[in-house]
């Protein structure tokens, strides 16, 4: 993804985790991690349909109050220009 594609409240994938954008700075975004557990390594070698179902199972519902902020109940992480390139929209 590129900087302009991020919107506050939008969910996106980076690595093996699902994140929600919480703020946009001049060049960075901040986000909270919504993934409690990682996708199993075995799912990475399977076809896309099976991978997508694995993502759905491994991204549990979080308490809705955790997503209200600022301040957020979850730690915010900074994604710079280099980190943003490795993200994909959900």
PyMOL commands that set and color helices and strands:
alter all, ss='L'
color gray80, all
select helices_A, chain A and resi 3-5+41-45+48-58+64-67+81-84
alter helices_A, ss='H'
color red, helices_A
select strands_A, chain A and resi 11-14+17-24+29-33+76-79+87-89
alter strands_A, ss='S'
color yellow, strands_A
deselect
rebuild
show_as cartoon
